[in-house]
């Protein structure tokens, strides 16, 4: 049997010319199949950036932070204003009774405001230099018969002057005088010692 099969294979017949033409026509009529796009290509197409997509931002280097500017040197605080207060009750009683002496006194009668101001400031500076503790400033009550308008003004102005900045280094306390020293027409002034100016007392 095996010999017969081998003989049949050897005896394969060749195609006739007509069969060749028919086979060639069949081959020409067959169209090649189209290849489907791979999944990788399709994924790239969907993820590709469009023309309107903004370009990727570049990472800019941060500039080093500058250290904060040193605070400017603050101006030295000004000295607090020296207060002018009233006399203590015991001091006023001693002055009224005469147990506490009055070192110096000044009478501003008959002076204009400018004259009285200058005279009072010079007087108090001299009294402080001499180490006086209590002085008497006579202003006059004013308003009486035949009195000038300046005298009434001095009564009102002198207590105000004694609290001005130029007088504060000189004056520690003021108080209306006792009737024995002129009453409302005079003032007790307790002097501030020169070394107390920096202490504020």
C-alpha positions as CSV (number, residue, x, y, z in Angstrom):
1,X,0.0,0.0,0.0
2,X,2.8,2.4,0.8
3,X,4.3,1.8,-2.6
4,X,1.1,2.7,-4.3
5,X,0.8,6.0,-2.4
6,X,4.2,7.1,-3.2
7,X,3.6,6.3,-6.9
8,X,0.4,8.5,-6.8
9,X,2.4,11.5,-5.4
10,X,4.9,11.2,-8.0
11,X,2.2,11.0,-10.7
12,X,0.7,14.5,-9.8
13,X,-0.5,16.1,-12.9
14,X,0.4,19.6,-14.0
15,X,-2.2,22.4,-14.5
16,X,-3.3,23.0,-18.1
17,X,-3.0,26.5,-19.6
18,X,-6.7,27.1,-19.1
19,X,-6.4,26.2,-15.5
20,X,-3.5,28.6,-15.1
21,X,-5.5,31.5,-16.5
22,X,-8.4,30.7,-14.2
23,X,-6.2,30.6,-11.1
24,X,-4.5,33.9,-12.0
25,X,-7.9,35.6,-12.3
26,X,-8.9,34.3,-8.9
27,X,-5.7,35.7,-7.3
28,X,-6.2,39.1,-8.9
29,X,-9.7,39.4,-7.6
30,X,-8.6,38.9,-4.0
31,X,-8.1,42.3,-2.1
32,X,-5.7,42.4,0.8
33,X,-7.2,42.9,4.3
34,X,-6.8,46.3,6.0
35,X,-4.8,46.4,9.2
36,X,-6.6,47.7,12.3
37,X,-4.8,50.4,14.3
38,X,-3.1,49.0,17.3
39,X,-4.4,49.9,20.8
40,X,-1.1,51.8,21.6
41,X,-1.5,54.0,18.5
42,X,-5.1,54.8,19.4
43,X,-4.2,55.7,22.9
44,X,-1.5,58.1,21.6
45,X,-4.0,59.8,19.3
46,X,-6.4,60.5,22.1
47,X,-3.8,61.8,24.5
48,X,-1.9,63.9,22.0
49,X,-2.1,67.6,22.9
50,X,-4.3,69.8,20.6
51,X,-3.2,73.1,19.1
52,X,-5.1,75.1,21.7
53,X,-3.5,73.3,24.7
54,X,-1.3,75.7,26.7
55,X,2.4,74.8,26.7
56,X,3.7,73.2,29.9
57,X,4.8,75.8,32.5
58,X,8.5,76.1,33.2
59,X,9.5,75.8,36.8
60,X,10.9,79.1,37.7
61,X,13.6,79.4,40.4
62,X,12.4,81.2,43.5
63,X,14.5,84.2,44.4
64,X,16.1,84.0,47.8
65,X,14.1,85.8,50.4
66,X,15.7,89.0,51.7
67,X,16.1,89.3,55.4
68,X,13.8,91.8,57.0
69,X,15.1,95.3,57.3
70,X,16.5,96.2,60.6
71,X,14.1,98.5,62.6
72,X,15.3,102.0,62.5
73,X,16.6,103.3,65.8
74,X,13.8,104.8,67.7
75,X,14.1,108.3,69.0
76,X,14.9,108.6,72.6
77,X,11.8,109.1,74.7
78,X,11.3,112.6,75.8
79,X,11.3,113.2,79.5
80,X,7.8,113.2,81.1
81,X,6.5,116.7,82.0
82,X,7.3,117.6,85.6
83,X,4.0,117.9,87.5
84,X,3.0,120.9,89.5
85,X,0.8,119.9,92.5
86,X,-0.8,121.5,95.5
87,X,1.0,121.9,98.9
88,X,0.5,119.3,101.5
89,X,-1.9,120.3,104.3
90,X,0.8,120.3,107.0
91,X,3.1,122.5,104.9
92,X,0.3,125.0,104.4
93,X,-0.5,125.1,108.1
94,X,3.2,125.6,109.0
95,X,3.5,128.5,106.6
96,X,0.2,130.1,107.9
97,X,1.4,129.7,111.5
98,X,4.9,130.9,110.7
99,X,6.6,127.7,111.9
100,X,7.8,127.3,108.3
101,X,9.6,130.4,107.1
102,X,9.2,132.0,103.7
103,X,12.7,132.4,102.1
104,X,11.9,135.0,99.4
105,X,9.0,137.0,98.0
106,X,8.2,139.0,94.9
107,X,5.5,141.6,94.4
108,X,4.2,141.9,90.9
109,X,2.0,145.0,91.6
110,X,2.0,147.6,88.8
111,X,3.6,145.4,86.2
112,X,2.2,144.5,82.8
113,X,1.8,140.8,81.8
114,X,5.0,140.7,79.8
115,X,6.9,142.5,82.6
116,X,5.4,140.3,85.3
117,X,6.2,137.1,83.4
118,X,9.8,138.0,82.8
119,X,10.2,139.2,86.4
120,X,8.6,136.0,87.9
121,X,10.7,133.7,85.8
122,X,14.0,135.5,86.7
123,X,13.0,135.6,90.4
124,X,12.3,131.8,90.5
125,X,15.5,131.0,88.8
126,X,17.4,133.1,91.3
127,X,15.5,131.5,94.2
128,X,16.3,128.0,93.0
129,X,20.0,128.9,92.6
130,X,20.0,130.2,96.2
131,X,18.5,127.0,97.5
132,X,15.2,128.6,98.6
133,X,12.5,126.1,99.6
134,X,9.3,128.3,99.9
135,X,8.7,131.7,98.2
136,X,5.7,134.0,98.2
137,X,4.4,135.5,94.9
138,X,2.1,138.5,95.4
139,X,-0.2,139.1,92.5
140,X,-2.9,141.3,94.1
141,X,-6.6,140.5,94.2
142,X,-7.5,143.0,91.5
143,X,-11.0,144.4,90.8
144,X,-10.9,146.9,93.7
145,X,-11.6,150.6,93.5
146,X,-8.9,152.3,91.5
147,X,-7.2,149.1,90.5
148,X,-5.9,148.5,87.0
149,X,-7.0,145.8,84.7
150,X,-3.6,144.3,84.7
151,X,-3.7,143.4,88.4
152,X,-6.9,141.4,88.0
153,X,-5.3,139.6,85.0
154,X,-2.2,138.7,86.9
155,X,-4.2,137.1,89.6
156,X,-5.7,134.8,87.0
157,X,-2.6,134.4,84.8
158,X,0.2,133.7,87.4
159,X,-1.2,130.3,88.5
160,X,-1.4,129.4,84.8
161,X,2.2,130.5,84.1
162,X,3.6,128.5,87.0
163,X,2.4,125.3,85.2
164,X,4.0,126.2,81.9
165,X,7.0,124.1,80.6
166,X,9.5,126.9,81.3
167,X,8.4,127.1,85.0
168,X,8.0,123.4,85.7
169,X,11.8,122.8,86.3
170,X,11.5,125.5,89.0
171,X,8.1,124.9,90.7
172,X,7.1,121.8,92.6
173,X,3.8,122.9,94.2
174,X,1.6,126.0,94.5
175,X,-1.2,127.0,96.8
176,X,-3.3,130.1,97.7
177,X,-1.7,131.9,100.6
178,X,-3.2,132.3,104.0
179,X,-4.8,135.6,104.8
180,X,-1.9,136.6,106.9
181,X,0.2,136.5,103.7
182,X,-2.3,138.1,101.3
183,X,-4.9,135.5,100.9
184,X,-6.3,135.2,97.4
185,X,-3.9,137.9,96.2
186,X,-0.8,135.8,96.9
187,X,0.6,132.3,96.3
188,X,2.8,130.0,98.2
189,X,5.3,128.4,95.9
190,X,7.4,125.4,96.9
191,X,10.6,125.4,94.9
192,X,11.9,122.4,93.1
193,X,15.5,121.6,93.9
194,X,17.8,121.6,90.9
195,X,18.8,118.0,91.5
196,X,15.2,116.9,91.6
197,X,14.6,118.0,88.0
198,X,15.8,114.7,86.6
199,X,13.8,112.7,89.2
200,X,10.5,114.4,88.4
201,X,9.6,115.0,92.0
